[in-house]
């Protein structure tokens, strides 16, 4: 873990995912609980790339950070390796939104293929998943929007506007929601039905 100092050393910014971000301290404060037995030193850092704010705390200045918020987003291990890799790379590409959109669309494609929807185009696989009630019609509508956003970037459609980080985040959020519905929730249900021990 990094130390609570003038710069917070993280591998990636939790907001824009730029590698080795310049997180510079802009403010600090001390807190304690109501009985006075849990003192903490807090620092507030600003990313030099995106302007996002990260808070971190430690028992004292220049000591090891005990937590920072927001923390870096982790993709569930219940999602199979190929889509999980696309998700991680999409997160890490938030500073390049067009690339993040294409990676998130690849994750959607990989998720559907792993669920047995391998024939035809991505459009056809989405429609087949709706027909099989694997996803709802609303999810299919969102999936088609993701597909079209990625197509605009892959084909460098001159009429399409370039995506923003907010656009990329919406696409990633959908892709992760799809993977959670198709992989994460069923895995949790199985663990709940068949607990170890």
Secondary structure, DSSP 8 states (H G I E B T S, - for coil): --BSSSEE--SB-TTT--BT--EEEEEEEEE--TTS---EEEEEEEETTT--EEEEEESSTTSB--EEES------TTS-HHHHHHHHHHHHTTTSHHHHHHHHHHHHHHHHHHTT--SS-HHHHHHHHHHTTSS-HHHHHHHHHHHHHHHHHHTT-TTS----HHHHHHHHHHHHHHHIIIIIHHHHHHHHHS---
